[in-house]
Amino acid sequence: MVRRRHPLILLCGFPPFYEEELPALFDQILKGRYDFPSPWWDAISADAKDLVRRMLTVDPKKRITAAEVLQHKWISSASGVVIDTSNLKKLQATRKLKKAGAKLMALNRLKNMNLAAK
């Protein structure tokens, strides 16, 4: 199975949009509200940020196409560039920790339900 990673996750280690509540998250996505927070984006080139902005353009008529992505300066000049995967490893570790926490909370709820039923 091939897993696809969003380019932002590969560049900085986390998704472009984040909110605790789903309605706020959807609002952020629909309105295209994002930023390049420091220190995670400090080492990312201006060309990479330009590509990200073009890919996250809300209006599909103005958004960059897949063919244009392949022709973008950052992509076409990226031969031999090594991508730092430490951010991706941190993201994966965070996801595993969240899953483990969710399992623990679910087990505690089941345990409490079982005790209440007695």
Residue pairs with C-beta under 8 A, 6 or more apart in sequence:
5 88
6 15
6 16
7 51
7 52
7 55
8 14
8 15
8 16
8 52
9 15
9 87
9 88
9 91
10 83
10 85
10 87
10 88
11 41
11 44
11 48
11 52
11 83
11 87
12 36
12 40
12 41
12 44
12 87
13 40
13 86
13 87
13 88
13 90
13 91
14 40
14 87
14 91
16 34
16 52
16 56
17 25
17 28
17 29
17 33
17 34
18 25
18 28
19 25
19 27
19 28
27 33
28 34
30 58
31 58
32 56
32 57
32 58
34 56
36 44
36 49
36 52
40 87
41 49
45 74
47 72
47 73
47 74
47 77
48 74
50 72
50 73
50 74
51 64
51 69
51 72
51 74
51 75
54 63
54 64
54 68
54 69
54 72
55 63
55 64
55 69
57 63
57 64
64 72
69 75
70 76
